[in-house]
C-alpha cells in the first residue's frame, strides 16, 4: 500500500478470510454487512484478493490481484465485476467517502455538502 491509503476491508480467496479495519467500527452494521457481502462474493466469483481502500483524499477505490501461479483467476472478469460493483454501489461508496472525510480527515461537513 502507498503511504496515506487505508484499507477499509477485503477478502482473500486463498485463505478464505474476510478482513474489516476496526478503525471504522463507527460505520453502521448494515453497511459493514454489505461490504462483507461485496468482498466475499467478489472472491467467490473471480478468486484472488479483493480490497476496498480509502485514497489519501478520501475517495474509495477497489483493488483486485492474484498470485502469479493462480490459473483460475480471471483478470477480465475481475475488471468487469469491479466496474459493475462501482455502478451498482455508487451511493454506498459516496457515503463512505463522506464518512471518511468527516470523521477521519476532519473536514468541515458544511463545505462537503456544497461540493
Biopython code that builds the backbone (N, CA, C, O; Angstrom):
import numpy as np
from Bio.PDB.StructureBuilder import StructureBuilder

atoms = [
    (1, "UNK", "N", (0.827, -1.185, 0.000)),
    (1, "UNK", "CA", (0.000, 0.000, 0.000)),
    (1, "UNK", "C", (0.877, 1.256, 0.000)),
    (1, "UNK", "O", (1.975, 1.270, 0.555)),
    (2, "UNK", "N", (0.365, 2.296, -0.631)),
    (2, "UNK", "CA", (1.068, 3.564, -0.633)),
    (2, "UNK", "C", (0.906, 4.232, 0.727)),
    (2, "UNK", "O", (0.089, 3.800, 1.539)),
    (3, "UNK", "N", (1.669, 5.267, 0.972)),
    (3, "UNK", "CA", (1.769, 5.889, 2.298)),
    (3, "UNK", "C", (0.453, 6.218, 2.975)),
    (3, "UNK", "O", (0.215, 5.764, 4.094)),
    (4, "UNK", "N", (-0.398, 6.984, 2.340)),
    (4, "UNK", "CA", (-1.567, 7.503, 3.034)),
    (4, "UNK", "C", (-2.877, 6.836, 2.625)),
    (4, "UNK", "O", (-3.946, 7.424, 2.790)),
    (5, "UNK", "N", (-2.811, 5.660, 2.115)),
    (5, "UNK", "CA", (-4.017, 4.915, 1.775)),
    (5, "UNK", "C", (-4.356, 4.011, 2.948)),
    (5, "UNK", "O", (-3.470, 3.512, 3.641)),
    (6, "UNK", "N", (-5.656, 3.807, 3.161)),
    (6, "UNK", "CA", (-6.089, 2.998, 4.296)),
    (6, "UNK", "C", (-7.057, 1.931, 3.796)),
    (6, "UNK", "O", (-8.028, 2.233, 3.103)),
    (7, "UNK", "N", (-6.781, 0.688, 4.155)),
    (7, "UNK", "CA", (-7.671, -0.405, 3.774)),
    (7, "UNK", "C", (-8.911, -0.366, 4.659)),
    (7, "UNK", "O", (-8.810, -0.324, 5.885)),
    (8, "UNK", "N", (-10.065, -0.381, 4.034)),
    (8, "UNK", "CA", (-11.331, -0.457, 4.762)),
    (8, "UNK", "C", (-11.676, -1.918, 5.037)),
    (8, "UNK", "O", (-11.972, -2.294, 6.171)),
    (9, "UNK", "N", (-11.636, -2.741, 3.980)),
    (9, "UNK", "CA", (-11.970, -4.151, 4.138)),
    (9, "UNK", "C", (-11.454, -4.927, 2.931)),
    (9, "UNK", "O", (-11.029, -4.344, 1.933)),
    (10, "UNK", "N", (-11.498, -6.229, 3.041)),
    (10, "UNK", "CA", (-11.049, -7.056, 1.935)),
    (10, "UNK", "C", (-11.330, -8.523, 2.185)),
    (10, "UNK", "O", (-11.649, -8.938, 3.299)),
    (11, "UNK", "N", (-11.203, -9.291, 1.127)),
    (11, "UNK", "CA", (-11.385, -10.734, 1.213)),
    (11, "UNK", "C", (-10.277, -11.415, 0.420)),
    (11, "UNK", "O", (-9.783, -10.889, -0.577)),
    (12, "UNK", "N", (-9.902, -12.601, 0.895)),
    (12, "UNK", "CA", (-8.820, -13.359, 0.293)),
    (12, "UNK", "C", (-9.338, -14.760, -0.024)),
    (12, "UNK", "O", (-9.677, -15.524, 0.879)),
    (13, "UNK", "N", (-9.395, -15.088, -1.316)),
    (13, "UNK", "CA", (-9.899, -16.394, -1.726)),
    (13, "UNK", "C", (-8.938, -17.521, -1.365)),
    (13, "UNK", "O", (-9.361, -18.669, -1.222)),
    (14, "UNK", "N", (-7.670, -17.215, -1.219)),
    (14, "UNK", "CA", (-6.674, -18.244, -0.917)),
    (14, "UNK", "C", (-6.777, -18.709, 0.529)),
    (14, "UNK", "O", (-6.671, -19.902, 0.817)),
    (15, "UNK", "N", (-6.984, -17.757, 1.437)),
    (15, "UNK", "CA", (-7.093, -18.082, 2.865)),
    (15, "UNK", "C", (-8.541, -18.235, 3.317)),
    (15, "UNK", "O", (-8.809, -18.638, 4.449)),
    (16, "UNK", "N", (-9.485, -17.904, 2.408)),
    (16, "UNK", "CA", (-10.909, -17.940, 2.729)),
    (16, "UNK", "C", (-11.195, -17.074, 3.959)),
    (16, "UNK", "O", (-11.870, -17.502, 4.895)),
    (17, "UNK", "N", (-10.659, -15.828, 3.935)),
    (17, "UNK", "CA", (-10.827, -14.924, 5.069)),
    (17, "UNK", "C", (-11.332, -13.573, 4.603)),
    (17, "UNK", "O", (-11.116, -13.153, 3.466)),
    (18, "UNK", "N", (-12.019, -12.901, 5.532)),
    (18, "UNK", "CA", (-12.508, -11.546, 5.330)),
    (18, "UNK", "C", (-11.879, -10.669, 6.408)),
    (18, "UNK", "O", (-11.731, -11.092, 7.555)),
    (19, "UNK", "N", (-11.509, -9.445, 6.032)),
    (19, "UNK", "CA", (-10.901, -8.505, 6.965)),
    (19, "UNK", "C", (-11.690, -7.205, 6.952)),
    (19, "UNK", "O", (-12.055, -6.706, 5.887)),
    (20, "UNK", "N", (-11.954, -6.656, 8.137)),
    (20, "UNK", "CA", (-12.553, -5.329, 8.256)),
    (20, "UNK", "C", (-11.689, -4.529, 9.217)),
    (20, "UNK", "O", (-11.404, -4.981, 10.326)),
    (21, "UNK", "N", (-11.272, -3.344, 8.794)),
    (21, "UNK", "CA", (-10.409, -2.487, 9.599)),
    (21, "UNK", "C", (-11.211, -1.930, 10.786)),
    (21, "UNK", "O", (-12.182, -1.197, 10.598)),
    (22, "UNK", "N", (-10.798, -2.283, 11.991)),
    (22, "UNK", "CA", (-11.515, -1.873, 13.197)),
    (22, "UNK", "C", (-11.508, -0.364, 13.423)),
    (22, "UNK", "O", (-12.285, 0.141, 14.235)),
    (23, "UNK", "N", (-10.653, 0.353, 12.727)),
    (23, "UNK", "CA", (-10.640, 1.813, 12.808)),
    (23, "UNK", "C", (-11.990, 2.385, 12.368)),
    (23, "UNK", "O", (-12.335, 3.512, 12.723)),
    (24, "UNK", "N", (-12.740, 1.616, 11.606)),
    (24, "UNK", "CA", (-14.010, 2.074, 11.053)),
    (24, "UNK", "C", (-15.218, 1.402, 11.704)),
    (24, "UNK", "O", (-16.255, 1.236, 11.061)),
    (25, "UNK", "N", (-15.093, 1.017, 12.965)),
    (25, "UNK", "CA", (-16.207, 0.387, 13.674)),
    (25, "UNK", "C", (-17.406, 1.301, 13.827)),
    (25, "UNK", "O", (-18.502, 0.827, 14.129)),
    (26, "UNK", "N", (-17.228, 2.605, 13.627)),
    (26, "UNK", "CA", (-18.328, 3.555, 13.710)),
    (26, "UNK", "C", (-19.293, 3.472, 12.539)),
    (26, "UNK", "O", (-20.383, 4.042, 12.587)),
    (27, "UNK", "N", (-18.900, 2.772, 11.499)),
    (27, "UNK", "CA", (-19.778, 2.584, 10.344)),
    (27, "UNK", "C", (-20.939, 1.683, 10.777)),
    (27, "UNK", "O", (-20.715, 0.687, 11.465)),
    (28, "UNK", "N", (-22.164, 2.012, 10.393)),
    (28, "UNK", "CA", (-23.316, 1.180, 10.788)),
    (28, "UNK", "C", (-23.156, -0.284, 10.371)),
    (28, "UNK", "O", (-22.558, -0.592, 9.340)),
    (29, "UNK", "N", (-23.701, -1.170, 11.193)),
    (29, "UNK", "CA", (-23.576, -2.606, 10.954)),
    (29, "UNK", "C", (-24.149, -3.031, 9.608)),
    (29, "UNK", "O", (-23.617, -3.936, 8.964)),
    (30, "UNK", "N", (-25.225, -2.389, 9.181)),
    (30, "UNK", "CA", (-25.826, -2.762, 7.894)),
    (30, "UNK", "C", (-24.851, -2.510, 6.740)),
    (30, "UNK", "O", (-24.803, -3.282, 5.783)),
    (31, "UNK", "N", (-24.081, -1.433, 6.835)),
    (31, "UNK", "CA", (-23.092, -1.131, 5.796)),
    (31, "UNK", "C", (-21.910, -2.089, 5.913)),
    (31, "UNK", "O", (-21.376, -2.537, 4.898)),
    (32, "UNK", "N", (-21.499, -2.406, 7.133)),
    (32, "UNK", "CA", (-20.433, -3.400, 7.322)),
    (32, "UNK", "C", (-20.840, -4.730, 6.705)),
    (32, "UNK", "O", (-20.033, -5.393, 6.053)),
    (33, "UNK", "N", (-22.091, -5.116, 6.913)),
    (33, "UNK", "CA", (-22.587, -6.373, 6.334)),
    (33, "UNK", "C", (-22.567, -6.317, 4.817)),
    (33, "UNK", "O", (-22.188, -7.290, 4.165)),
    (34, "UNK", "N", (-22.971, -5.191, 4.248)),
    (34, "UNK", "CA", (-22.974, -5.044, 2.792)),
    (34, "UNK", "C", (-21.553, -5.130, 2.224)),
    (34, "UNK", "O", (-21.328, -5.765, 1.195)),
    (35, "UNK", "N", (-20.610, -4.493, 2.897)),
    (35, "UNK", "CA", (-19.207, -4.567, 2.471)),
    (35, "UNK", "C", (-18.689, -5.993, 2.544)),
    (35, "UNK", "O", (-17.963, -6.445, 1.659)),
    (36, "UNK", "N", (-19.063, -6.695, 3.599)),
    (36, "UNK", "CA", (-18.656, -8.091, 3.764)),
    (36, "UNK", "C", (-19.165, -8.926, 2.591)),
    (36, "UNK", "O", (-18.422, -9.713, 2.005)),
    (37, "UNK", "N", (-20.427, -8.743, 2.264)),
    (37, "UNK", "CA", (-21.030, -9.493, 1.152)),
    (37, "UNK", "C", (-20.341, -9.164, -0.166)),
    (37, "UNK", "O", (-20.031, -10.067, -0.943)),
    (38, "UNK", "N", (-20.099, -7.886, -0.426)),
    (38, "UNK", "CA", (-19.437, -7.473, -1.673)),
    (38, "UNK", "C", (-18.079, -8.152, -1.807)),
    (38, "UNK", "O", (-17.765, -8.727, -2.849)),
    (39, "UNK", "N", (-17.280, -8.085, -0.754)),
    (39, "UNK", "CA", (-15.918, -8.633, -0.801)),
    (39, "UNK", "C", (-15.913, -10.153, -0.973)),
    (39, "UNK", "O", (-15.185, -10.689, -1.809)),
    (40, "UNK", "N", (-16.720, -10.831, -0.185)),
    (40, "UNK", "CA", (-16.728, -12.297, -0.236)),
    (40, "UNK", "C", (-17.283, -12.800, -1.564)),
    (40, "UNK", "O", (-16.728, -13.724, -2.158)),
    (41, "UNK", "N", (-18.371, -12.200, -2.031)),
    (41, "UNK", "CA", (-18.934, -12.636, -3.316)),
    (41, "UNK", "C", (-17.962, -12.379, -4.462)),
    (41, "UNK", "O", (-17.889, -13.170, -5.403)),
    (42, "UNK", "N", (-17.217, -11.279, -4.389)),
    (42, "UNK", "CA", (-16.239, -10.989, -5.429)),
    (42, "UNK", "C", (-15.203, -12.112, -5.502)),
    (42, "UNK", "O", (-14.926, -12.636, -6.581)),
    (43, "UNK", "N", (-14.636, -12.477, -4.358)),
    (43, "UNK", "CA", (-13.593, -13.514, -4.370)),
    (43, "UNK", "C", (-14.174, -14.885, -4.677)),
    (43, "UNK", "O", (-13.472, -15.740, -5.216)),
    (44, "UNK", "N", (-15.434, -15.114, -4.349)),
    (44, "UNK", "CA", (-16.068, -16.389, -4.705)),
    (44, "UNK", "C", (-16.217, -16.502, -6.225)),
    (44, "UNK", "O", (-16.028, -17.573, -6.801)),
    (45, "UNK", "N", (-16.557, -15.380, -6.860)),
    (45, "UNK", "CA", (-16.798, -15.395, -8.307)),
    (45, "UNK", "C", (-15.505, -15.342, -9.120)),
    (45, "UNK", "O", (-15.367, -16.055, -10.114)),
    (46, "UNK", "N", (-14.557, -14.496, -8.701)),
    (46, "UNK", "CA", (-13.370, -14.234, -9.513)),
    (46, "UNK", "C", (-12.111, -14.877, -8.934)),
    (46, "UNK", "O", (-11.204, -15.262, -9.671)),
    (47, "UNK", "N", (-12.067, -14.988, -7.610)),
    (47, "UNK", "CA", (-10.872, -15.503, -6.947)),
    (47, "UNK", "C", (-9.942, -14.372, -6.569)),
    (47, "UNK", "O", (-10.306, -13.200, -6.665)),
    (48, "UNK", "N", (-8.749, -14.719, -6.142)),
    (48, "UNK", "CA", (-7.743, -13.723, -5.816)),
    (48, "UNK", "C", (-8.010, -12.996, -4.515)),
    (48, "UNK", "O", (-8.634, -13.526, -3.596)),
    (49, "UNK", "N", (-7.520, -11.768, -4.462)),
    (49, "UNK", "CA", (-7.643, -10.924, -3.281)),
    (49, "UNK", "C", (-8.334, -9.633, -3.704)),
    (49, "UNK", "O", (-7.957, -9.022, -4.704)),
    (50, "UNK", "N", (-9.336, -9.223, -2.950)),
    (50, "UNK", "CA", (-10.115, -8.034, -3.263)),
    (50, "UNK", "C", (-10.102, -7.124, -2.045)),
    (50, "UNK", "O", (-10.388, -7.566, -0.932)),
    (51, "UNK", "N", (-9.768, -5.845, -2.253)),
    (51, "UNK", "CA", (-9.768, -4.885, -1.150)),
    (51, "UNK", "C", (-10.489, -3.603, -1.551)),
    (51, "UNK", "O", (-10.495, -3.203, -2.716)),
    (52, "UNK", "N", (-11.088, -2.979, -0.557)),
    (52, "UNK", "CA", (-11.692, -1.663, -0.713)),
    (52, "UNK", "C", (-10.863, -0.728, 0.154)),
    (52, "UNK", "O", (-10.702, -0.962, 1.352)),
    (53, "UNK", "N", (-10.335, 0.336, -0.457)),
    (53, "UNK", "CA", (-9.420, 1.229, 0.257)),
    (53, "UNK", "C", (-9.877, 2.676, 0.132)),
    (53, "UNK", "O", (-10.565, 3.055, -0.816)),
    (54, "UNK", "N", (-9.473, 3.474, 1.121)),
    (54, "UNK", "CA", (-9.647, 4.914, 1.056)),
    (54, "UNK", "C", (-8.347, 5.513, 0.544)),
    (54, "UNK", "O", (-7.272, 5.241, 1.079)),
    (55, "UNK", "N", (-8.454, 6.330, -0.495)),
    (55, "UNK", "CA", (-7.304, 7.059, -1.006)),
    (55, "UNK", "C", (-6.996, 8.216, -0.055)),
    (55, "UNK", "O", (-7.785, 8.513, 0.842)),
    (56, "UNK", "N", (-5.880, 8.850, -0.249)),
    (56, "UNK", "CA", (-5.463, 9.956, 0.607)),
    (56, "UNK", "C", (-6.509, 11.070, 0.671)),
    (56, "UNK", "O", (-6.697, 11.685, 1.720)),
    (57, "UNK", "N", (-7.186, 11.328, -0.443)),
    (57, "UNK", "CA", (-8.188, 12.403, -0.484)),
    (57, "UNK", "C", (-9.573, 11.962, -0.010)),
    (57, "UNK", "O", (-10.508, 12.762, -0.001)),
    (58, "UNK", "N", (-9.706, 10.699, 0.383)),
    (58, "UNK", "CA", (-10.973, 10.197, 0.900)),
    (58, "UNK", "C", (-11.819, 9.443, -0.095)),
    (58, "UNK", "O", (-12.847, 8.878, 0.277)),
    (59, "UNK", "N", (-11.413, 9.418, -1.359)),
    (59, "UNK", "CA", (-12.181, 8.651, -2.333)),
    (59, "UNK", "C", (-11.993, 7.153, -2.081)),
    (59, "UNK", "O", (-10.998, 6.721, -1.499)),
    (60, "UNK", "N", (-12.961, 6.390, -2.528)),
    (60, "UNK", "CA", (-12.954, 4.944, -2.315)),
    (60, "UNK", "C", (-12.494, 4.259, -3.592)),
    (60, "UNK", "O", (-12.973, 4.568, -4.683)),
    (61, "UNK", "N", (-11.557, 3.321, -3.443)),
    (61, "UNK", "CA", (-11.068, 2.535, -4.576)),
    (61, "UNK", "C", (-11.227, 1.051, -4.285)),
    (61, "UNK", "O", (-11.220, 0.620, -3.132)),
    (62, "UNK", "N", (-11.369, 0.288, -5.345)),
    (62, "UNK", "CA", (-11.409, -1.168, -5.228)),
    (62, "UNK", "C", (-10.201, -1.728, -5.958)),
    (62, "UNK", "O", (-9.853, -1.281, -7.051)),
    (63, "UNK", "N", (-9.573, -2.707, -5.339)),
    (63, "UNK", "CA", (-8.395, -3.314, -5.948)),
    (63, "UNK", "C", (-8.530, -4.828, -5.925)),
    (63, "UNK", "O", (-9.103, -5.409, -5.003)),
    (64, "UNK", "N", (-8.001, -5.434, -6.941)),
    (64, "UNK", "CA", (-8.006, -6.882, -7.001)),
    (64, "UNK", "C", (-6.670, -7.353, -7.567)),
    (64, "UNK", "O", (-6.100, -6.729, -8.463)),
    (65, "UNK", "N", (-6.196, -8.440, -7.039)),
    (65, "UNK", "CA", (-4.974, -9.038, -7.569)),
    (65, "UNK", "C", (-4.957, -10.514, -7.235)),
    (65, "UNK", "O", (-5.789, -11.009, -6.475)),
    (66, "UNK", "N", (-4.001, -11.202, -7.814)),
    (66, "UNK", "CA", (-3.909, -12.647, -7.624)),
    (66, "UNK", "C", (-2.456, -13.065, -7.578)),
    (66, "UNK", "O", (-1.562, -12.345, -8.022)),
    (67, "UNK", "N", (-2.247, -14.236, -7.035)),
    (67, "UNK", "CA", (-0.909, -14.794, -7.031)),
    (67, "UNK", "C", (-0.526, -15.152, -8.468)),
    (67, "UNK", "O", (-1.385, -15.517, -9.270)),
    (68, "UNK", "N", (0.750, -15.048, -8.785)),
    (68, "UNK", "CA", (1.213, -15.261, -10.158)),
    (68, "UNK", "C", (0.845, -16.629, -10.712)),
    (68, "UNK", "O", (0.558, -16.752, -11.903)),
    (69, "UNK", "N", (0.847, -17.652, -9.878)),
    (69, "UNK", "CA", (0.588, -19.009, -10.367)),
    (69, "UNK", "C", (-0.884, -19.416, -10.282)),
    (69, "UNK", "O", (-1.207, -20.596, -10.421)),
    (70, "UNK", "N", (-1.772, -18.454, -10.055)),
    (70, "UNK", "CA", (-3.200, -18.743, -9.949)),
    (70, "UNK", "C", (-3.807, -18.810, -11.349)),
    (70, "UNK", "O", (-4.107, -17.781, -11.955)),
    (71, "UNK", "N", (-3.982, -20.016, -11.850)),
    (71, "UNK", "CA", (-4.525, -20.185, -13.199)),
    (71, "UNK", "C", (-6.044, -20.017, -13.247)),
    (71, "UNK", "O", (-6.619, -19.921, -14.331)),
    (72, "UNK", "N", (-6.692, -19.982, -12.100)),
    (72, "UNK", "CA", (-8.146, -19.848, -12.050)),
    (72, "UNK", "C", (-8.614, -18.395, -11.997)),
    (72, "UNK", "O", (-9.781, -18.105, -12.263)),
    (73, "UNK", "N", (-7.714, -17.493, -11.656)),
    (73, "UNK", "CA", (-8.065, -16.077, -11.555)),
    (73, "UNK", "C", (-8.316, -15.516, -12.943)),
    (73, "UNK", "O", (-7.505, -15.701, -13.850)),
    (74, "UNK", "N", (-9.434, -14.836, -13.107)),
    (74, "UNK", "CA", (-9.822, -14.278, -14.407)),
    (74, "UNK", "C", (-9.719, -12.756, -14.343)),
    (74, "UNK", "O", (-10.587, -12.091, -13.778)),
    (75, "UNK", "N", (-8.661, -12.214, -14.922)),
    (75, "UNK", "CA", (-8.407, -10.778, -14.858)),
    (75, "UNK", "C", (-9.481, -9.967, -15.579)),
    (75, "UNK", "O", (-9.848, -8.884, -15.122)),
    (76, "UNK", "N", (-9.979, -10.472, -16.684)),
    (76, "UNK", "CA", (-11.010, -9.745, -17.434)),
    (76, "UNK", "C", (-12.312, -9.687, -16.637)),
    (76, "UNK", "O", (-12.917, -8.622, -16.512)),
    (77, "UNK", "N", (-12.740, -10.819, -16.103)),
    (77, "UNK", "CA", (-13.951, -10.843, -15.278)),
    (77, "UNK", "C", (-13.789, -9.959, -14.048)),
    (77, "UNK", "O", (-14.736, -9.311, -13.602)),
    (78, "UNK", "N", (-12.591, -9.944, -13.517)),
    (78, "UNK", "CA", (-12.295, -9.125, -12.354)),
    (78, "UNK", "C", (-12.554, -7.652, -12.656)),
    (78, "UNK", "O", (-13.219, -6.967, -11.880)),
    (79, "UNK", "N", (-12.039, -7.167, -13.765)),
    (79, "UNK", "CA", (-12.233, -5.771, -14.146)),
    (79, "UNK", "C", (-13.687, -5.446, -14.412)),
    (79, "UNK", "O", (-14.171, -4.381, -14.029)),
    (80, "UNK", "N", (-14.386, -6.361, -15.065)),
    (80, "UNK", "CA", (-15.808, -6.145, -15.337)),
    (80, "UNK", "C", (-16.624, -6.097, -14.048)),
    (80, "UNK", "O", (-17.524, -5.270, -13.902)),
    (81, "UNK", "N", (-16.301, -6.993, -13.120)),
    (81, "UNK", "CA", (-17.034, -7.039, -11.860)),
    (81, "UNK", "C", (-16.768, -5.801, -11.007)),
    (81, "UNK", "O", (-17.681, -5.305, -10.346)),
    (82, "UNK", "N", (-15.548, -5.297, -11.010)),
    (82, "UNK", "CA", (-15.243, -4.061, -10.282)),
    (82, "UNK", "C", (-16.089, -2.912, -10.848)),
    (82, "UNK", "O", (-16.650, -2.119, -10.092)),
    (83, "UNK", "N", (-16.176, -2.828, -12.170)),
    (83, "UNK", "CA", (-16.998, -1.792, -12.794)),
    (83, "UNK", "C", (-18.475, -1.921, -12.440)),
    (83, "UNK", "O", (-19.153, -0.922, -12.201)),
    (84, "UNK", "N", (-18.962, -3.144, -12.410)),
    (84, "UNK", "CA", (-20.360, -3.389, -12.061)),
    (84, "UNK", "C", (-20.638, -3.001, -10.601)),
    (84, "UNK", "O", (-21.656, -2.378, -10.299)),
    (85, "UNK", "N", (-19.728, -3.374, -9.710)),
    (85, "UNK", "CA", (-19.890, -3.016, -8.296)),
    (85, "UNK", "C", (-19.876, -1.504, -8.145)),
    (85, "UNK", "O", (-20.700, -0.951, -7.416)),
    (86, "UNK", "N", (-18.965, -0.832, -8.815)),
    (86, "UNK", "CA", (-18.881, 0.629, -8.711)),
    (86, "UNK", "C", (-20.189, 1.281, -9.181)),
    (86, "UNK", "O", (-20.669, 2.227, -8.555)),
    (87, "UNK", "N", (-20.757, 0.786, -10.267)),
    (87, "UNK", "CA", (-22.018, 1.353, -10.782)),
    (87, "UNK", "C", (-23.182, 1.086, -9.823)),
    (87, "UNK", "O", (-23.944, 1.995, -9.493)),
    (88, "UNK", "N", (-23.308, -0.151, -9.385)),
    (88, "UNK", "CA", (-24.451, -0.534, -8.557)),
    (88, "UNK", "C", (-24.362, 0.012, -7.132)),
    (88, "UNK", "O", (-25.387, 0.217, -6.482)),
    (89, "UNK", "N", (-23.168, 0.241, -6.653)),
    (89, "UNK", "CA", (-22.960, 0.674, -5.262)),
    (89, "UNK", "C", (-22.404, 2.094, -5.173)),
    (89, "UNK", "O", (-21.774, 2.453, -4.179)),
    (90, "UNK", "N", (-22.632, 2.894, -6.200)),
    (90, "UNK", "CA", (-22.090, 4.254, -6.255)),
    (90, "UNK", "C", (-22.495, 5.065, -5.026)),
    (90, "UNK", "O", (-21.667, 5.758, -4.436)),
    (91, "UNK", "N", (-23.755, 4.979, -4.643)),
    (91, "UNK", "CA", (-24.235, 5.736, -3.485)),
    (91, "UNK", "C", (-23.533, 5.279, -2.197)),
    (91, "UNK", "O", (-23.188, 6.104, -1.351)),
    (92, "UNK", "N", (-23.330, 3.989, -2.056)),
    (92, "UNK", "CA", (-22.615, 3.451, -0.888)),
    (92, "UNK", "C", (-21.201, 4.014, -0.818)),
    (92, "UNK", "O", (-20.757, 4.454, 0.242)),
    (93, "UNK", "N", (-20.495, 4.001, -1.942)),
    (93, "UNK", "CA", (-19.114, 4.479, -1.956)),
    (93, "UNK", "C", (-19.031, 5.985, -1.731)),
    (93, "UNK", "O", (-18.088, 6.460, -1.098)),
    (94, "UNK", "N", (-20.003, 6.743, -2.240)),
    (94, "UNK", "CA", (-20.042, 8.180, -1.984)),
    (94, "UNK", "C", (-20.269, 8.451, -0.500)),
    (94, "UNK", "O", (-19.662, 9.361, 0.064)),
    (95, "UNK", "N", (-21.137, 7.668, 0.132)),
    (95, "UNK", "CA", (-21.396, 7.821, 1.565)),
    (95, "UNK", "C", (-20.162, 7.459, 2.389)),
    (95, "UNK", "O", (-19.845, 8.136, 3.367)),
    (96, "UNK", "N", (-19.473, 6.401, 1.998)),
    (96, "UNK", "CA", (-18.249, 6.012, 2.701)),
    (96, "UNK", "C", (-17.179, 7.091, 2.569)),
    (96, "UNK", "O", (-16.455, 7.382, 3.521)),
    (97, "UNK", "N", (-17.091, 7.670, 1.396)),
    (97, "UNK", "CA", (-16.127, 8.738, 1.168)),
    (97, "UNK", "C", (-16.437, 9.931, 2.063)),
    (97, "UNK", "O", (-15.531, 10.513, 2.659)),
    (98, "UNK", "N", (-17.705, 10.293, 2.158)),
    (98, "UNK", "CA", (-18.124, 11.392, 3.022)),
    (98, "UNK", "C", (-17.804, 11.077, 4.483)),
    (98, "UNK", "O", (-17.299, 11.932, 5.212)),
    (99, "UNK", "N", (-18.098, 9.856, 4.904)),
    (99, "UNK", "CA", (-17.784, 9.415, 6.271)),
    (99, "UNK", "C", (-16.289, 9.597, 6.553)),
    (99, "UNK", "O", (-15.907, 10.148, 7.586)),
    (100, "UNK", "N", (-15.460, 9.137, 5.637)),
    (100, "UNK", "CA", (-14.009, 9.212, 5.816)),
    (100, "UNK", "C", (-13.541, 10.664, 5.904)),
    (100, "UNK", "O", (-12.721, 11.014, 6.753)),
    (101, "UNK", "N", (-14.068, 11.492, 5.026)),
    (101, "UNK", "CA", (-13.655, 12.909, 5.017)),
    (101, "UNK", "C", (-14.048, 13.620, 6.308)),
    (101, "UNK", "O", (-13.288, 14.442, 6.819)),
    (102, "UNK", "N", (-15.228, 13.310, 6.837)),
    (102, "UNK", "CA", (-15.709, 13.997, 8.031)),
    (102, "UNK", "C", (-15.075, 13.436, 9.304)),
    (102, "UNK", "O", (-14.589, 14.201, 10.137)),
    (103, "UNK", "N", (-15.074, 12.102, 9.465)),
    (103, "UNK", "CA", (-14.657, 11.506, 10.731)),
    (103, "UNK", "C", (-13.170, 11.180, 10.819)),
    (103, "UNK", "O", (-12.620, 11.119, 11.919)),
    (104, "UNK", "N", (-12.519, 10.971, 9.696)),
    (104, "UNK", "CA", (-11.097, 10.620, 9.721)),
    (104, "UNK", "C", (-10.237, 11.829, 9.337)),
    (104, "UNK", "O", (-9.286, 12.170, 10.041)),
    (105, "UNK", "N", (-10.579, 12.470, 8.221)),
    (105, "UNK", "CA", (-9.796, 13.626, 7.782)),
    (105, "UNK", "C", (-10.216, 14.916, 8.491)),
    (105, "UNK", "O", (-9.529, 15.933, 8.393)),
    (106, "UNK", "N", (-11.341, 14.870, 9.202)),
    (106, "UNK", "CA", (-11.853, 16.016, 9.982)),
    (106, "UNK", "C", (-12.133, 17.234, 9.118)),
    (106, "UNK", "O", (-11.910, 18.368, 9.542)),
    (107, "UNK", "N", (-12.625, 16.998, 7.900)),
    (107, "UNK", "CA", (-13.012, 18.093, 7.027)),
    (107, "UNK", "C", (-14.353, 18.655, 7.495)),
    (107, "UNK", "O", (-15.145, 17.949, 8.118)),
    (108, "UNK", "N", (-14.599, 19.917, 7.194)),
    (108, "UNK", "CA", (-15.838, 20.574, 7.586)),
    (108, "UNK", "C", (-17.005, 20.012, 6.776)),
    (108, "UNK", "O", (-16.998, 20.052, 5.546)),
    (109, "UNK", "N", (-17.991, 19.497, 7.475)),
    (109, "UNK", "CA", (-19.137, 18.869, 6.845)),
    (109, "UNK", "C", (-19.897, 19.829, 5.943)),
    (109, "UNK", "O", (-20.359, 19.423, 4.876)),
    (110, "UNK", "N", (-20.038, 21.080, 6.335)),
    (110, "UNK", "CA", (-20.793, 22.044, 5.522)),
    (110, "UNK", "C", (-20.084, 22.324, 4.198)),
    (110, "UNK", "O", (-20.743, 22.538, 3.180)),
    (111, "UNK", "N", (-18.749, 22.325, 4.200)),
    (111, "UNK", "CA", (-18.013, 22.527, 2.942)),
    (111, "UNK", "C", (-18.228, 21.355, 1.994)),
    (111, "UNK", "O", (-18.294, 21.541, 0.779)),
    (112, "UNK", "N", (-18.336, 20.160, 2.538)),
    (112, "UNK", "CA", (-18.509, 18.961, 1.718)),
    (112, "UNK", "C", (-19.889, 18.930, 1.067)),
    (112, "UNK", "O", (-20.038, 18.429, -0.047)),
    (113, "UNK", "N", (-20.885, 19.457, 1.748)),
    (113, "UNK", "CA", (-22.246, 19.480, 1.200)),
    (113, "UNK", "C", (-22.360, 20.436, 0.015)),
    (113, "UNK", "O", (-23.206, 20.246, -0.858)),
    (114, "UNK", "N", (-21.524, 21.444, -0.016)),
    (114, "UNK", "CA", (-21.575, 22.423, -1.101)),
    (114, "UNK", "C", (-20.938, 21.900, -2.387)),
    (114, "UNK", "O", (-21.165, 22.468, -3.456)),
    (115, "UNK", "N", (-20.153, 20.837, -2.306)),
    (115, "UNK", "CA", (-19.469, 20.303, -3.497)),
    (115, "UNK", "C", (-20.417, 19.686, -4.472)),
    (115, "UNK", "O", (-19.993, 19.195, -5.518)),
]
sb = StructureBuilder()
sb.init_structure("model")
sb.init_model(0)
sb.init_chain("A")
sb.init_seg("    ")
for serial, (resi, resn, name, xyz) in enumerate(atoms, 1):
    if name == "N":
        sb.init_residue(resn, " ", resi, " ")
    sb.init_atom(name, np.array(xyz, "f"), 0.0, 1.0, " ", f" {name:<3s}", serial, name[0])
structure = sb.get_structure()
